Amino acid sequence: MNRRRVNLNIARVGRYNPHKQQRGYSARVITSGKAGYDEIVDTACSHTTLHKAEAKVALELCMETVATLLKEGTIVDLGPIGRFYPSCSSGWREHPDELQLSGVKPDLCFRPAADLRRAIRSASLQWAKKEAAEAEKA
């Protein structure tokens, strides 16, 4: 795993808290862009003999398998990346008879592997410049 230091820009964002019935602020990461699928494949193959077309096919086959396993209700462990597992949300009800299948929504959860989680949790934080926060809103 890459041991490069993680630095995150944080912005103060206005939010409404429904529990307290008031407006306030919370912190949000200002991202530095998006790494696309092709860029990731190109970078991953750059110092290998693996052709990017082969890497794409291998990744697509892996993702098809992951999707199939998740649809079967299986937890999928991708080693140094983390685990994907099927989930659902239904909201809270006082009595079990109040829960109806029509109100249950299937979902997907991800738990990053320990090294990946540590890399983010050990990030240094700094307040983003106001321009960066405004630019992301646009």
Phi and psi in radians as a Rosetta constraint file:
Dihedral C 1 N 2 CA 2 C 2 CIRCULARHARMONIC -1.123 0.35
Dihedral N 2 CA 2 C 2 N 3 CIRCULARHARMONIC 2.229 0.35
Dihedral C 2 N 3 CA 3 C 3 CIRCULARHARMONIC -1.674 0.35
Dihedral N 3 CA 3 C 3 N 4 CIRCULARHARMONIC 0.266 0.35
Dihedral C 3 N 4 CA 4 C 4 CIRCULARHARMONIC -1.100 0.35
Dihedral N 4 CA 4 C 4 N 5 CIRCULARHARMONIC 2.483 0.35
Dihedral C 4 N 5 CA 5 C 5 CIRCULARHARMONIC -1.163 0.35
Dihedral N 5 CA 5 C 5 N 6 CIRCULARHARMONIC 2.352 0.35
Dihedral C 5 N 6 CA 6 C 6 CIRCULARHARMONIC -1.646 0.35
Dihedral N 6 CA 6 C 6 N 7 CIRCULARHARMONIC 2.213 0.35
Dihedral C 6 N 7 CA 7 C 7 CIRCULARHARMONIC -2.097 0.35
Dihedral N 7 CA 7 C 7 N 8 CIRCULARHARMONIC 2.250 0.35
Dihedral C 7 N 8 CA 8 C 8 CIRCULARHARMONIC -2.101 0.35
Dihedral N 8 CA 8 C 8 N 9 CIRCULARHARMONIC 2.330 0.35
Dihedral C 8 N 9 CA 9 C 9 CIRCULARHARMONIC -1.543 0.35
Dihedral N 9 CA 9 C 9 N 10 CIRCULARHARMONIC 2.275 0.35
Dihedral C 9 N 10 CA 10 C 10 CIRCULARHARMONIC -2.039 0.35
Dihedral N 10 CA 10 C 10 N 11 CIRCULARHARMONIC 2.388 0.35
Dihedral C 10 N 11 CA 11 C 11 CIRCULARHARMONIC -2.054 0.35
Dihedral N 11 CA 11 C 11 N 12 CIRCULARHARMONIC 2.652 0.35
Dihedral C 11 N 12 CA 12 C 12 CIRCULARHARMONIC -1.555 0.35
Dihedral N 12 CA 12 C 12 N 13 CIRCULARHARMONIC 2.116 0.35
Dihedral C 12 N 13 CA 13 C 13 CIRCULARHARMONIC -2.089 0.35
Dihedral N 13 CA 13 C 13 N 14 CIRCULARHARMONIC 2.283 0.35
Dihedral C 13 N 14 CA 14 C 14 CIRCULARHARMONIC -1.214 0.35
Dihedral N 14 CA 14 C 14 N 15 CIRCULARHARMONIC 2.329 0.35
Dihedral C 14 N 15 CA 15 C 15 CIRCULARHARMONIC -2.475 0.35
Dihedral N 15 CA 15 C 15 N 16 CIRCULARHARMONIC 2.785 0.35
Dihedral C 15 N 16 CA 16 C 16 CIRCULARHARMONIC -1.847 0.35
Dihedral N 16 CA 16 C 16 N 17 CIRCULARHARMONIC 2.246 0.35
Dihedral C 16 N 17 CA 17 C 17 CIRCULARHARMONIC -1.745 0.35
Dihedral N 17 CA 17 C 17 N 18 CIRCULARHARMONIC 1.871 0.35
Dihedral C 17 N 18 CA 18 C 18 CIRCULARHARMONIC -1.154 0.35
Dihedral N 18 CA 18 C 18 N 19 CIRCULARHARMONIC -0.467 0.35
Dihedral C 18 N 19 CA 19 C 19 CIRCULARHARMONIC -1.247 0.35
Dihedral N 19 CA 19 C 19 N 20 CIRCULARHARMONIC -0.683 0.35
Dihedral C 19 N 20 CA 20 C 20 CIRCULARHARMONIC -1.654 0.35
Dihedral N 20 CA 20 C 20 N 21 CIRCULARHARMONIC -0.123 0.35
Dihedral C 20 N 21 CA 21 C 21 CIRCULARHARMONIC 0.999 0.35
Dihedral N 21 CA 21 C 21 N 22 CIRCULARHARMONIC 0.756 0.35
Dihedral C 21 N 22 CA 22 C 22 CIRCULARHARMONIC -2.658 0.35
Dihedral N 22 CA 22 C 22 N 23 CIRCULARHARMONIC 2.817 0.35
Dihedral C 22 N 23 CA 23 C 23 CIRCULARHARMONIC -1.539 0.35
Dihedral N 23 CA 23 C 23 N 24 CIRCULARHARMONIC 2.648 0.35
Dihedral C 23 N 24 CA 24 C 24 CIRCULARHARMONIC -2.832 0.35
Dihedral N 24 CA 24 C 24 N 25 CIRCULARHARMONIC -2.710 0.35
Dihedral C 24 N 25 CA 25 C 25 CIRCULARHARMONIC -2.366 0.35
Dihedral N 25 CA 25 C 25 N 26 CIRCULARHARMONIC 2.664 0.35
Dihedral C 25 N 26 CA 26 C 26 CIRCULARHARMONIC -2.476 0.35
Dihedral N 26 CA 26 C 26 N 27 CIRCULARHARMONIC 2.916 0.35
Dihedral C 26 N 27 CA 27 C 27 CIRCULARHARMONIC -1.592 0.35
Dihedral N 27 CA 27 C 27 N 28 CIRCULARHARMONIC 2.534 0.35
Dihedral C 27 N 28 CA 28 C 28 CIRCULARHARMONIC -2.477 0.35
Dihedral N 28 CA 28 C 28 N 29 CIRCULARHARMONIC 2.449 0.35
Dihedral C 28 N 29 CA 29 C 29 CIRCULARHARMONIC -1.278 0.35
Dihedral N 29 CA 29 C 29 N 30 CIRCULARHARMONIC 2.322 0.35
Dihedral C 29 N 30 CA 30 C 30 CIRCULARHARMONIC -1.656 0.35
Dihedral N 30 CA 30 C 30 N 31 CIRCULARHARMONIC 1.944 0.35
Dihedral C 30 N 31 CA 31 C 31 CIRCULARHARMONIC -1.257 0.35
Dihedral N 31 CA 31 C 31 N 32 CIRCULARHARMONIC 2.788 0.35
Dihedral C 31 N 32 CA 32 C 32 CIRCULARHARMONIC -1.815 0.35
Dihedral N 32 CA 32 C 32 N 33 CIRCULARHARMONIC 0.352 0.35
Dihedral C 32 N 33 CA 33 C 33 CIRCULARHARMONIC 2.198 0.35
Dihedral N 33 CA 33 C 33 N 34 CIRCULARHARMONIC -2.915 0.35
Dihedral C 33 N 34 CA 34 C 34 CIRCULARHARMONIC -2.355 0.35
Dihedral N 34 CA 34 C 34 N 35 CIRCULARHARMONIC 2.335 0.35
Dihedral C 34 N 35 CA 35 C 35 CIRCULARHARMONIC -1.614 0.35
Dihedral N 35 CA 35 C 35 N 36 CIRCULARHARMONIC 2.072 0.35
Dihedral C 35 N 36 CA 36 C 36 CIRCULARHARMONIC -1.446 0.35
Dihedral N 36 CA 36 C 36 N 37 CIRCULARHARMONIC 2.860 0.35
Dihedral C 36 N 37 CA 37 C 37 CIRCULARHARMONIC -0.953 0.35
Dihedral N 37 CA 37 C 37 N 38 CIRCULARHARMONIC -0.884 0.35
Dihedral C 37 N 38 CA 38 C 38 CIRCULARHARMONIC -1.100 0.35
Dihedral N 38 CA 38 C 38 N 39 CIRCULARHARMONIC -0.711 0.35
Dihedral C 38 N 39 CA 39 C 39 CIRCULARHARMONIC -1.108 0.35
Dihedral N 39 CA 39 C 39 N 40 CIRCULARHARMONIC -0.725 0.35
Dihedral C 39 N 40 CA 40 C 40 CIRCULARHARMONIC -1.131 0.35
Dihedral N 40 CA 40 C 40 N 41 CIRCULARHARMONIC -0.783 0.35
Dihedral C 40 N 41 CA 41 C 41 CIRCULARHARMONIC -1.104 0.35
Dihedral N 41 CA 41 C 41 N 42 CIRCULARHARMONIC -0.783 0.35
Dihedral C 41 N 42 CA 42 C 42 CIRCULARHARMONIC -1.028 0.35
Dihedral N 42 CA 42 C 42 N 43 CIRCULARHARMONIC -0.818 0.35
Dihedral C 42 N 43 CA 43 C 43 CIRCULARHARMONIC -1.145 0.35
Dihedral N 43 CA 43 C 43 N 44 CIRCULARHARMONIC -0.750 0.35
Dihedral C 43 N 44 CA 44 C 44 CIRCULARHARMONIC -1.101 0.35
Dihedral N 44 CA 44 C 44 N 45 CIRCULARHARMONIC -0.560 0.35
Dihedral C 44 N 45 CA 45 C 45 CIRCULARHARMONIC -1.601 0.35
Dihedral N 45 CA 45 C 45 N 46 CIRCULARHARMONIC -0.150 0.35
Dihedral C 45 N 46 CA 46 C 46 CIRCULARHARMONIC -1.028 0.35
Dihedral N 46 CA 46 C 46 N 47 CIRCULARHARMONIC -0.582 0.35
Dihedral C 46 N 47 CA 47 C 47 CIRCULARHARMONIC -1.993 0.35
Dihedral N 47 CA 47 C 47 N 48 CIRCULARHARMONIC 0.574 0.35
Dihedral C 47 N 48 CA 48 C 48 CIRCULARHARMONIC -2.320 0.35
Dihedral N 48 CA 48 C 48 N 49 CIRCULARHARMONIC 3.055 0.35
Dihedral C 48 N 49 CA 49 C 49 CIRCULARHARMONIC -1.609 0.35
Dihedral N 49 CA 49 C 49 N 50 CIRCULARHARMONIC 0.043 0.35
Dihedral C 49 N 50 CA 50 C 50 CIRCULARHARMONIC -1.329 0.35
Dihedral N 50 CA 50 C 50 N 51 CIRCULARHARMONIC 2.220 0.35
Dihedral C 50 N 51 CA 51 C 51 CIRCULARHARMONIC -1.346 0.35
Dihedral N 51 CA 51 C 51 N 52 CIRCULARHARMONIC 2.531 0.35
Dihedral C 51 N 52 CA 52 C 52 CIRCULARHARMONIC -1.079 0.35
Dihedral N 52 CA 52 C 52 N 53 CIRCULARHARMONIC -0.528 0.35
Dihedral C 52 N 53 CA 53 C 53 CIRCULARHARMONIC -1.131 0.35
Dihedral N 53 CA 53 C 53 N 54 CIRCULARHARMONIC -0.674 0.35
Dihedral C 53 N 54 CA 54 C 54 CIRCULARHARMONIC -1.158 0.35
Dihedral N 54 CA 54 C 54 N 55 CIRCULARHARMONIC -0.716 0.35
Dihedral C 54 N 55 CA 55 C 55 CIRCULARHARMONIC -1.118 0.35
Dihedral N 55 CA 55 C 55 N 56 CIRCULARHARMONIC -0.714 0.35
Dihedral C 55 N 56 CA 56 C 56 CIRCULARHARMONIC -1.091 0.35
Dihedral N 56 CA 56 C 56 N 57 CIRCULARHARMONIC -0.788 0.35
Dihedral C 56 N 57 CA 57 C 57 CIRCULARHARMONIC -1.101 0.35
Dihedral N 57 CA 57 C 57 N 58 CIRCULARHARMONIC -0.771 0.35
Dihedral C 57 N 58 CA 58 C 58 CIRCULARHARMONIC -1.074 0.35
Dihedral N 58 CA 58 C 58 N 59 CIRCULARHARMONIC -0.770 0.35
Dihedral C 58 N 59 CA 59 C 59 CIRCULARHARMONIC -1.142 0.35
Dihedral N 59 CA 59 C 59 N 60 CIRCULARHARMONIC -0.729 0.35
Dihedral C 59 N 60 CA 60 C 60 CIRCULARHARMONIC -1.101 0.35
Dihedral N 60 CA 60 C 60 N 61 CIRCULARHARMONIC -0.709 0.35
Dihedral C 60 N 61 CA 61 C 61 CIRCULARHARMONIC -1.136 0.35
Dihedral N 61 CA 61 C 61 N 62 CIRCULARHARMONIC -0.704 0.35
Dihedral C 61 N 62 CA 62 C 62 CIRCULARHARMONIC -1.074 0.35
Dihedral N 62 CA 62 C 62 N 63 CIRCULARHARMONIC -0.784 0.35
Dihedral C 62 N 63 CA 63 C 63 CIRCULARHARMONIC -1.179 0.35
Dihedral N 63 CA 63 C 63 N 64 CIRCULARHARMONIC -0.597 0.35
Dihedral C 63 N 64 CA 64 C 64 CIRCULARHARMONIC -1.095 0.35
Dihedral N 64 CA 64 C 64 N 65 CIRCULARHARMONIC -0.735 0.35
Dihedral C 64 N 65 CA 65 C 65 CIRCULARHARMONIC -1.141 0.35
Dihedral N 65 CA 65 C 65 N 66 CIRCULARHARMONIC -0.761 0.35
Dihedral C 65 N 66 CA 66 C 66 CIRCULARHARMONIC -1.023 0.35
Dihedral N 66 CA 66 C 66 N 67 CIRCULARHARMONIC -0.824 0.35
Dihedral C 66 N 67 CA 67 C 67 CIRCULARHARMONIC -1.053 0.35
Dihedral N 67 CA 67 C 67 N 68 CIRCULARHARMONIC -0.762 0.35
Dihedral C 67 N 68 CA 68 C 68 CIRCULARHARMONIC -1.076 0.35
Dihedral N 68 CA 68 C 68 N 69 CIRCULARHARMONIC -0.796 0.35
Dihedral C 68 N 69 CA 69 C 69 CIRCULARHARMONIC -1.118 0.35
Dihedral N 69 CA 69 C 69 N 70 CIRCULARHARMONIC -0.719 0.35
Dihedral C 69 N 70 CA 70 C 70 CIRCULARHARMONIC -1.112 0.35
Dihedral N 70 CA 70 C 70 N 71 CIRCULARHARMONIC -0.689 0.35
Dihedral C 70 N 71 CA 71 C 71 CIRCULARHARMONIC -1.123 0.35
Dihedral N 71 CA 71 C 71 N 72 CIRCULARHARMONIC -0.451 0.35
Dihedral C 71 N 72 CA 72 C 72 CIRCULARHARMONIC -1.500 0.35
Dihedral N 72 CA 72 C 72 N 73 CIRCULARHARMONIC -0.021 0.35
Dihedral C 72 N 73 CA 73 C 73 CIRCULARHARMONIC 1.509 0.35
Dihedral N 73 CA 73 C 73 N 74 CIRCULARHARMONIC 0.329 0.35
Dihedral C 73 N 74 CA 74 C 74 CIRCULARHARMONIC -1.618 0.35
Dihedral N 74 CA 74 C 74 N 75 CIRCULARHARMONIC 2.424 0.35
Dihedral C 74 N 75 CA 75 C 75 CIRCULARHARMONIC -1.324 0.35
Dihedral N 75 CA 75 C 75 N 76 CIRCULARHARMONIC 2.289 0.35
Dihedral C 75 N 76 CA 76 C 76 CIRCULARHARMONIC -1.895 0.35
Dihedral N 76 CA 76 C 76 N 77 CIRCULARHARMONIC 2.020 0.35
Dihedral C 76 N 77 CA 77 C 77 CIRCULARHARMONIC -1.735 0.35
Dihedral N 77 CA 77 C 77 N 78 CIRCULARHARMONIC 1.992 0.35
Dihedral C 77 N 78 CA 78 C 78 CIRCULARHARMONIC -1.796 0.35
Dihedral N 78 CA 78 C 78 N 79 CIRCULARHARMONIC 0.633 0.35
Dihedral C 78 N 79 CA 79 C 79 CIRCULARHARMONIC 0.981 0.35
Dihedral N 79 CA 79 C 79 N 80 CIRCULARHARMONIC -2.031 0.35
Dihedral C 79 N 80 CA 80 C 80 CIRCULARHARMONIC -1.213 0.35
Dihedral N 80 CA 80 C 80 N 81 CIRCULARHARMONIC -0.135 0.35
Dihedral C 80 N 81 CA 81 C 81 CIRCULARHARMONIC -1.527 0.35
Dihedral N 81 CA 81 C 81 N 82 CIRCULARHARMONIC -0.897 0.35
Dihedral C 81 N 82 CA 82 C 82 CIRCULARHARMONIC 2.500 0.35
Dihedral N 82 CA 82 C 82 N 83 CIRCULARHARMONIC -2.871 0.35
Dihedral C 82 N 83 CA 83 C 83 CIRCULARHARMONIC -2.087 0.35
Dihedral N 83 CA 83 C 83 N 84 CIRCULARHARMONIC 2.437 0.35
Dihedral C 83 N 84 CA 84 C 84 CIRCULARHARMONIC -1.898 0.35
Dihedral N 84 CA 84 C 84 N 85 CIRCULARHARMONIC 2.450 0.35
Dihedral C 84 N 85 CA 85 C 85 CIRCULARHARMONIC -2.576 0.35
Dihedral N 85 CA 85 C 85 N 86 CIRCULARHARMONIC 2.547 0.35
Dihedral C 85 N 86 CA 86 C 86 CIRCULARHARMONIC -1.198 0.35
Dihedral N 86 CA 86 C 86 N 87 CIRCULARHARMONIC 2.556 0.35
Dihedral C 86 N 87 CA 87 C 87 CIRCULARHARMONIC -2.525 0.35
Dihedral N 87 CA 87 C 87 N 88 CIRCULARHARMONIC 3.123 0.35
Dihedral C 87 N 88 CA 88 C 88 CIRCULARHARMONIC -2.696 0.35
Dihedral N 88 CA 88 C 88 N 89 CIRCULARHARMONIC 2.801 0.35
Dihedral C 88 N 89 CA 89 C 89 CIRCULARHARMONIC -2.250 0.35
Dihedral N 89 CA 89 C 89 N 90 CIRCULARHARMONIC 2.504 0.35
Dihedral C 89 N 90 CA 90 C 90 CIRCULARHARMONIC -2.415 0.35
Dihedral N 90 CA 90 C 90 N 91 CIRCULARHARMONIC -0.180 0.35
Dihedral C 90 N 91 CA 91 C 91 CIRCULARHARMONIC 1.371 0.35
Dihedral N 91 CA 91 C 91 N 92 CIRCULARHARMONIC 2.927 0.35
Dihedral C 91 N 92 CA 92 C 92 CIRCULARHARMONIC -1.645 0.35
Dihedral N 92 CA 92 C 92 N 93 CIRCULARHARMONIC 2.416 0.35
Dihedral C 92 N 93 CA 93 C 93 CIRCULARHARMONIC -2.278 0.35
Dihedral N 93 CA 93 C 93 N 94 CIRCULARHARMONIC 2.596 0.35
Dihedral C 93 N 94 CA 94 C 94 CIRCULARHARMONIC -1.262 0.35
Dihedral N 94 CA 94 C 94 N 95 CIRCULARHARMONIC -0.642 0.35
Dihedral C 94 N 95 CA 95 C 95 CIRCULARHARMONIC -2.137 0.35
Dihedral N 95 CA 95 C 95 N 96 CIRCULARHARMONIC 2.549 0.35
Dihedral C 95 N 96 CA 96 C 96 CIRCULARHARMONIC -1.071 0.35
Dihedral N 96 CA 96 C 96 N 97 CIRCULARHARMONIC -0.538 0.35
Dihedral C 96 N 97 CA 97 C 97 CIRCULARHARMONIC -1.178 0.35
Dihedral N 97 CA 97 C 97 N 98 CIRCULARHARMONIC -0.314 0.35
Dihedral C 97 N 98 CA 98 C 98 CIRCULARHARMONIC -1.356 0.35
Dihedral N 98 CA 98 C 98 N 99 CIRCULARHARMONIC -0.302 0.35
Dihedral C 98 N 99 CA 99 C 99 CIRCULARHARMONIC -1.347 0.35
Dihedral N 99 CA 99 C 99 N 100 CIRCULARHARMONIC 2.211 0.35
Dihedral C 99 N 100 CA 100 C 100 CIRCULARHARMONIC -2.124 0.35
Dihedral N 100 CA 100 C 100 N 101 CIRCULARHARMONIC 2.488 0.35
Dihedral C 100 N 101 CA 101 C 101 CIRCULARHARMONIC -1.008 0.35
Dihedral N 101 CA 101 C 101 N 102 CIRCULARHARMONIC -0.555 0.35
Dihedral C 101 N 102 CA 102 C 102 CIRCULARHARMONIC -1.124 0.35
Dihedral N 102 CA 102 C 102 N 103 CIRCULARHARMONIC -0.351 0.35
Dihedral C 102 N 103 CA 103 C 103 CIRCULARHARMONIC -1.689 0.35
Dihedral N 103 CA 103 C 103 N 104 CIRCULARHARMONIC 0.004 0.35
Dihedral C 103 N 104 CA 104 C 104 CIRCULARHARMONIC -1.641 0.35
Dihedral N 104 CA 104 C 104 N 105 CIRCULARHARMONIC 2.274 0.35
Dihedral C 104 N 105 CA 105 C 105 CIRCULARHARMONIC -1.987 0.35
Dihedral N 105 CA 105 C 105 N 106 CIRCULARHARMONIC 2.157 0.35
Dihedral C 105 N 106 CA 106 C 106 CIRCULARHARMONIC -1.186 0.35
Dihedral N 106 CA 106 C 106 N 107 CIRCULARHARMONIC 2.620 0.35
Dihedral C 106 N 107 CA 107 C 107 CIRCULARHARMONIC -2.617 0.35
Dihedral N 107 CA 107 C 107 N 108 CIRCULARHARMONIC 3.134 0.35
Dihedral C 107 N 108 CA 108 C 108 CIRCULARHARMONIC -2.324 0.35
Dihedral N 108 CA 108 C 108 N 109 CIRCULARHARMONIC 2.338 0.35
Dihedral C 108 N 109 CA 109 C 109 CIRCULARHARMONIC -2.049 0.35
Dihedral N 109 CA 109 C 109 N 110 CIRCULARHARMONIC 2.669 0.35
Dihedral C 109 N 110 CA 110 C 110 CIRCULARHARMONIC -2.287 0.35
Dihedral N 110 CA 110 C 110 N 111 CIRCULARHARMONIC 2.319 0.35
Dihedral C 110 N 111 CA 111 C 111 CIRCULARHARMONIC -2.101 0.35
Dihedral N 111 CA 111 C 111 N 112 CIRCULARHARMONIC 1.982 0.35
Dihedral C 111 N 112 CA 112 C 112 CIRCULARHARMONIC -1.161 0.35
Dihedral N 112 CA 112 C 112 N 113 CIRCULARHARMONIC 2.650 0.35
Dihedral C 112 N 113 CA 113 C 113 CIRCULARHARMONIC -1.136 0.35
Dihedral N 113 CA 113 C 113 N 114 CIRCULARHARMONIC 2.806 0.35
Dihedral C 113 N 114 CA 114 C 114 CIRCULARHARMONIC -0.978 0.35
Dihedral N 114 CA 114 C 114 N 115 CIRCULARHARMONIC -0.789 0.35
Dihedral C 114 N 115 CA 115 C 115 CIRCULARHARMONIC -1.106 0.35
Dihedral N 115 CA 115 C 115 N 116 CIRCULARHARMONIC -0.713 0.35
Dihedral C 115 N 116 CA 116 C 116 CIRCULARHARMONIC -1.154 0.35
Dihedral N 116 CA 116 C 116 N 117 CIRCULARHARMONIC -0.778 0.35
Dihedral C 116 N 117 CA 117 C 117 CIRCULARHARMONIC -1.082 0.35
Dihedral N 117 CA 117 C 117 N 118 CIRCULARHARMONIC -0.770 0.35
Dihedral C 117 N 118 CA 118 C 118 CIRCULARHARMONIC -1.082 0.35
Dihedral N 118 CA 118 C 118 N 119 CIRCULARHARMONIC -0.677 0.35
Dihedral C 118 N 119 CA 119 C 119 CIRCULARHARMONIC -1.044 0.35
Dihedral N 119 CA 119 C 119 N 120 CIRCULARHARMONIC -0.725 0.35
Dihedral C 119 N 120 CA 120 C 120 CIRCULARHARMONIC -1.357 0.35
Dihedral N 120 CA 120 C 120 N 121 CIRCULARHARMONIC -0.764 0.35
Dihedral C 120 N 121 CA 121 C 121 CIRCULARHARMONIC -1.164 0.35
Dihedral N 121 CA 121 C 121 N 122 CIRCULARHARMONIC -0.376 0.35
Dihedral C 121 N 122 CA 122 C 122 CIRCULARHARMONIC -1.652 0.35
Dihedral N 122 CA 122 C 122 N 123 CIRCULARHARMONIC 0.163 0.35
Dihedral C 122 N 123 CA 123 C 123 CIRCULARHARMONIC -1.113 0.35
Dihedral N 123 CA 123 C 123 N 124 CIRCULARHARMONIC 2.550 0.35
Dihedral C 123 N 124 CA 124 C 124 CIRCULARHARMONIC -1.480 0.35
Dihedral N 124 CA 124 C 124 N 125 CIRCULARHARMONIC 2.485 0.35
Dihedral C 124 N 125 CA 125 C 125 CIRCULARHARMONIC -1.978 0.35
Dihedral N 125 CA 125 C 125 N 126 CIRCULARHARMONIC 2.525 0.35
Dihedral C 125 N 126 CA 126 C 126 CIRCULARHARMONIC -2.555 0.35
Dihedral N 126 CA 126 C 126 N 127 CIRCULARHARMONIC 2.606 0.35
Dihedral C 126 N 127 CA 127 C 127 CIRCULARHARMONIC -1.226 0.35
Dihedral N 127 CA 127 C 127 N 128 CIRCULARHARMONIC 2.342 0.35
Dihedral C 127 N 128 CA 128 C 128 CIRCULARHARMONIC -1.260 0.35
Dihedral N 128 CA 128 C 128 N 129 CIRCULARHARMONIC 2.631 0.35
Dihedral C 128 N 129 CA 129 C 129 CIRCULARHARMONIC -1.162 0.35
Dihedral N 129 CA 129 C 129 N 130 CIRCULARHARMONIC 2.544 0.35
Dihedral C 129 N 130 CA 130 C 130 CIRCULARHARMONIC -0.968 0.35
Dihedral N 130 CA 130 C 130 N 131 CIRCULARHARMONIC -0.650 0.35
Dihedral C 130 N 131 CA 131 C 131 CIRCULARHARMONIC -1.081 0.35
Dihedral N 131 CA 131 C 131 N 132 CIRCULARHARMONIC -0.677 0.35
Dihedral C 131 N 132 CA 132 C 132 CIRCULARHARMONIC -1.136 0.35
Dihedral N 132 CA 132 C 132 N 133 CIRCULARHARMONIC -0.729 0.35
Dihedral C 132 N 133 CA 133 C 133 CIRCULARHARMONIC -1.149 0.35
Dihedral N 133 CA 133 C 133 N 134 CIRCULARHARMONIC -0.715 0.35
Dihedral C 133 N 134 CA 134 C 134 CIRCULARHARMONIC -1.204 0.35
Dihedral N 134 CA 134 C 134 N 135 CIRCULARHARMONIC -0.653 0.35
Dihedral C 134 N 135 CA 135 C 135 CIRCULARHARMONIC -1.121 0.35
Dihedral N 135 CA 135 C 135 N 136 CIRCULARHARMONIC -0.648 0.35
Dihedral C 135 N 136 CA 136 C 136 CIRCULARHARMONIC -1.204 0.35
Dihedral N 136 CA 136 C 136 N 137 CIRCULARHARMONIC -0.556 0.35
Dihedral C 136 N 137 CA 137 C 137 CIRCULARHARMONIC -1.110 0.35
Dihedral N 137 CA 137 C 137 N 138 CIRCULARHARMONIC -0.608 0.35
